[in-house]
Amino acid sequence: MDAEDLVVVATFGTVAEAELAKEILGNEGISAFLGNEMAAGLMPYLASGLGGITLQVQRQHAPRARGILAAPPDGAPAGDGLDRTNGD
């Protein structure tokens, strides 16, 4: 897999949020990768300056990944403000 095959499906302000989203996608069978994770983990104040921690998946999985991340967790009310997906 080449880096060109990866697209950003979501951006997060903390490593914890990004790791949780990565785990959710992994549980659905979608491999995901985090960008800026190391820098943000070592120096959290840099996260926003770097554009946040990006969650990346293979291009062909992007629509499904965005749908999974946008859906509220089971039992949660719709519109709970957790949607961090990039619509591009």
PEJOBEL-V668732 format. One line per field, one symbol per residue. ss: DSSP state (~ for helix, > for strand, _ for the rest). psi: psi as a letter, one per 40 degrees, with the letter a starting at -180 (. if undefined). Layout:
ss=???
psi=???
This chain:
ss=__~~~>>>>>>>__~~~~~~~~~~~~~____>>>>_~~~~~~_~~~______>>>>>>~~~~~~~~~~~~______________>___
psi=hiddeiiheihieidddddddddddddeehhiihieddddddgdeedddeeihihiiideedddddddddhiiheiiifeeehfihe.
